[in-house]
Amino acid sequence: MRLAKHLAHAGVASRRAAEVLIRDGRISIDGKIVTDPARDVDGTERIAFDDELLNPLTGKRVVYAVHKPAGVVSTAHDTHGRAKVTDLVDSDHRLYPVGRLDADSTGLILLTDDGDLAHRLTHPSFEVPKTYRVKVRELPVSEGSLRRMREGLQLEDGRTAPAGVRQSRPGILEITIHEGKKHQVKRMCEAIGHPVVTLTRIAIGPLRLGDLAVGGVRRLSAAEVQRLRDAAGPE
């Protein structure tokens, strides 16, 4: 994986901002400053941002499930001083979020120091499904609109893949996708004329949010982590 992309996965900054950090000499690999954003890394290196290690090699990799509250950002660093999802976990490991949830969205997000697992769960090529419970306006949603979402919708950046969609009660949808286009679920609902009121992610692959309280955290078992790996298919 390219260094800039690795930093983005680690929640340091967006990929473009990470490229600037690298060119400014703020990133080191194994103690040496690196200025090439395209430098390849495999996650075993000692990568540091402003001399702070991102992925210490000591200790076993960990994965935490977090029920992200509204108003908390899904990054490890925030220049605006907002509450971060990493603030919710008390751990000696350098954790970063797996994927993103908008600040106003809630639900399941994973924190880990396992870059390979993070990549496999977020890259569209692995097609790991994510399920969202969405409350929309203009209820109920017609069967025709639900069918359009199931078959795929034309958005500004291309057509969506078929989605799993069911209406559990009027205006409450459960939507399963595996692509991860930016703000995809919100834009899909906009496209059928039903803007999102609230959005909660309730599952990532086989792992469900369950009864984890808002703001709650729990460390995943080895078996749960293996099920997540299996959901991404063979290496």
WOSUL-V939509 format. One record per residue. N is the residue number from 1. RES is the residue in one letter. OMEGA is omega in radians with two decimals (* if undefined). Layout:
N RES OMEGA
N RES OMEGA
This chain:
1 M 3.10
2 R -3.05
3 L -3.11
4 A 3.13
5 K 3.10
6 H 3.13
7 L 3.11
8 A 3.09
9 H -3.11
10 A 3.10
11 G 3.14
12 V -3.11
13 A 3.00
14 S -3.10
15 R -3.13
16 R 3.12
17 A 3.10
18 A 3.10
19 E 3.11
20 V 3.12
21 L -3.13
22 I -3.12
23 R 3.12
24 D 3.09
25 G -3.09
26 R -3.14
27 I 3.08
28 S 3.06
29 I -3.11
30 D 3.04
31 G -3.11
32 K 3.12
33 I 3.11
34 V -3.12
35 T -3.13
36 D -3.13
37 P -3.10
38 A 3.11
39 R -3.14
40 D 3.06
41 V 3.13
42 D 3.09
43 G 3.11
44 T -3.10
45 E 3.02
46 R -3.08
47 I -3.09
48 A 3.05
49 F -3.05
50 D 3.07
51 D 3.08
52 E -3.07
53 L 3.07
54 L -3.03
55 N 3.10
56 P -3.08
57 L -3.10
58 T 3.05
59 G 3.14
60 K 3.09
61 R -3.11
62 V 3.07
63 V 3.10
64 Y 2.94
65 A -3.13
66 V 2.99
67 H -3.05
68 K 3.05
69 P 3.01
70 A 3.11
71 G 3.12
72 V -3.10
73 V -3.05
74 S 3.11
75 T 3.07
76 A 3.12
77 H 3.10
78 D -3.08
79 T -3.10
80 H 3.09
81 G 3.14
82 R 3.07
83 A -3.10
84 K -3.13
85 V 3.12
86 T 3.11
87 D -3.06
88 L -3.05
89 V 3.07
90 D -3.06
91 S 3.05
92 D -3.13
93 H 3.06
94 R -3.02
95 L 3.01
96 Y -3.06
97 P 3.03
98 V -3.08
99 G -3.05
100 R 2.85
101 L 3.09
102 D -3.11
103 A -3.10
104 D 3.12
105 S -3.11
106 T 2.99
107 G -2.97
108 L 2.97
109 I -3.14
110 L 3.01
111 L -3.09
112 T 2.95
113 D -3.13
114 D -3.08
115 G 3.14
116 D 3.12
117 L 3.12
118 A 3.14
119 H -3.08
120 R -3.13
121 L -3.05
122 T -3.07
123 H -3.07
124 P -3.09
125 S -3.14
126 F 3.02
127 E 3.07
128 V -3.08
129 P 3.00
130 K -3.09
131 T -3.08
132 Y 2.98
133 R -2.98
134 V 2.98
135 K -3.08
136 V 3.05
137 R 3.07
138 E -3.09
139 L -0.10
140 P 3.07
141 V -3.08
142 S 3.10
143 E 3.10
144 G 3.11
145 S 3.08
146 L 3.13
147 R 3.11
148 R 3.12
149 M -3.13
150 R -3.09
151 E -3.10
152 G -3.10
153 L 3.07
154 Q 3.06
155 L -3.08
156 E -3.09
157 D 3.06
158 G -3.10
159 R 3.11
160 T 3.01
161 A 3.08
162 P -3.11
163 A 2.98
164 G -3.07
165 V 2.97
166 R 3.12
167 Q -3.06
168 S 2.98
169 R -3.02
170 P 3.09
171 G 3.09
172 I -3.08
173 L 2.91
174 E -3.01
175 I 3.12
176 T 3.12
177 I 3.08
178 H -3.06
179 E -3.13
180 G 2.97
181 K -3.08
182 K -3.14
183 H -2.97
184 Q -3.08
185 V 3.13
186 K -3.12
187 R 3.07
188 M -3.14
189 C 3.06
190 E -3.06
191 A 3.11
192 I 3.06
193 G -3.13
194 H -3.12
195 P -3.12
196 V 3.02
197 V 3.07
198 T -3.13
199 L 3.11
200 T 3.06
201 R -3.05
202 I 3.13
203 A 2.95
204 I -3.04
205 G -3.11
206 P -3.07
207 L -3.12
208 R 3.12
209 L 3.10
210 G -3.08
211 D 3.09
212 L -3.05
213 A 3.08
214 V -3.07
215 G -3.12
216 G -3.09
217 V 2.95
218 R 3.10
219 R -3.13
220 L 3.06
221 S 3.10
222 A 3.14
223 A 3.12
224 E 3.11
225 V 3.14
226 Q 3.10
227 R 3.08
228 L 3.09
229 R -3.12
230 D -3.13
231 A 3.14
232 A 3.11
233 G -3.10
234 P 3.13
235 E *
